[in-house]
């Protein structure tokens, strides 16, 4: 069965390759370490180069997508990948912990590492010999993670790259550097005066694989398919030889070299063995006692961690399991048995009995995923419904990870976890119901606000018409004074209704991407308030420094400019003859910065922190509704922008607004 699935997977991969080659608009951004030759680095021409660059570009060619490269320090690249920011793929050493935050493709290389020191007389026989030392490693690497978690009480120093680690070691700043063997020997050969040398055996051979952010399993499958195609066509071997080996030699030459090398190594080992035999005999007893104590302590720690793991699984409602193909044995943790309603002493069910717990509508999916996992070394995660032995309905989140044996180059088993998310699903369902009710109430409130505001505007218009008639017929001074006061009050009410409608429109109106003409919007905003008292006495100064097309929402930008401009006109200093509003717009197609400055009355410091609050007015004499600047802030936030205000030293205020392009959201 597994062989048939494997053949079908290869045929599907071949068909997928043909389909993928038809794509022309897909681009994958590869993030690489700029200081990690020969795998990846920035060459003398300032261009991305190395084994991974050639390999991933070849994968893109056979799978039909374009590849662009973004190189930086490794710690920064890792942060961008995990945050799903700016890059799609990078290379990373595989570890079980890292599978919690990234998705791994099949490994394509194994990298060994070595301890480097300045003191060539040191002899490290086991890793515990470096206890309490200071070790420098590449920041954000798996080596840093492993050393920090060790119980050797090491002082671990993280730096930008392995080359920096070796340079710092050569400057006598630390005891050891733990780096890749290739990087170490290359540095030692090029810097003989550094007096650096490897000590002890080669350590930590780690699998290197391409990785994506969590959940991008489709891209992982494409990468695996591309790697398989490159290996079958021989292109992978050519790329590998280009960066790590010489051109092909005859079989006789290779055998001669290996025989000679083996004899040389045998001779060196013989001499070394004779020289160290006496010392080994003297220290053997001490070493045995030390190792025995270590084993005893390790067993104690292991038991303690097993108890901690059980407690952690109980708290998280998380069970674990594993299955070995060769021995056909299945293991379940205690918490997994509890999830499925089994007693601790109950036997572990086989797959046929396990599938009976799964909801009938989900069984086919679960069977297919377990079958695929037997032949594809990628992680599967999925949600299913189940009914346990106690007839309790459960929602479960299952993860399957194939156990890959690199030496045998095949999958030898499966392992994974089962999380009981029934409570979470119940809470989520209740929350969704509450959100629907809240959205319905908000919609009803918006409709009510909009209806009331429109209903008020009609009688306001009628009152203004009557006031105009009264001003014509009642010409005496006292009547005209009363009429003017009534008109001012009606204007305030009209402005309030306008602000309420503007707020409602900002909350509910769909955001559309318009090509923005800032000069036209500013001119339109100023024209809306040319009837205000003092509008003719204020100069409008506009500087637009924007050479690229910018996309945003036109009517919302009009709200921003009109509200700030109207405030500047209302609160200008009438004792000045040079009142102005200065508007500067600068930026590019991705973001604009808007500066709106006036030399008016300014804002009292005691009111500054409240100017954007709803219905806040600095004094009882304020003519506004207290909604203008609140609406401005809400509109800016709706456009994912920022806004700040401060007083100028010579009087007046300045608003600083930053708005990103809506084109970025579309991309």
VENHUWO-V47245 format. One record per run of one state. SS is the DSSP state (alpha for helix, beta for strand, coil for the rest). FROM is the first residue (numbers start at 1). TO is the last residue. If there is no record, write none. Layout:
[[SS:FROM:TO] [SS:FROM:TO]]
//
This chain:
[[coil:1:1] [alpha:2:20] [coil:21:26] [beta:27:33] [coil:34:34] [beta:35:36] [coil:37:39] [beta:40:42] [coil:43:47] [beta:48:49] [coil:50:50] [alpha:51:63] [coil:64:65] [beta:66:72] [coil:73:73] [alpha:74:82] [coil:83:88] [beta:89:93] [coil:94:96] [alpha:97:100] [coil:101:101] [beta:102:117] [coil:118:126] [alpha:127:130] [coil:131:133] [beta:134:138] [coil:139:141] [alpha:142:149] [coil:150:154] [beta:155:159] [coil:160:161] [alpha:162:170] [coil:171:175] [beta:176:180] [alpha:181:190] [coil:191:191] [alpha:192:194] [coil:195:196] [beta:197:213] [coil:214:216] [alpha:217:233] [coil:234:234] [alpha:235:244] [coil:245:250] [alpha:251:316] [coil:317:317] [beta:318:324] [coil:325:328] [beta:329:332] [coil:333:333] [alpha:334:339] [coil:340:350] [alpha:351:357] [beta:358:358] [coil:359:359] [alpha:360:373] [coil:374:378] [beta:379:387] [coil:388:392] [beta:393:405] [coil:406:409] [beta:410:420] [coil:421:421] [alpha:422:473] [coil:474:476] [alpha:477:508] [coil:509:513] [beta:514:515] [coil:516:517] [alpha:518:528] [coil:529:534] [alpha:535:537] [coil:538:538] [beta:539:545] [coil:546:550] [beta:551:552] [coil:553:553] [alpha:554:570] [coil:571:579] [beta:580:587] [coil:588:590] [beta:591:598] [coil:599:604] [alpha:605:608] [coil:609:627] [alpha:628:638] [coil:639:641] [beta:642:647] [coil:648:652] [beta:653:660] [coil:661:661] [alpha:662:666] [coil:667:667]]
//
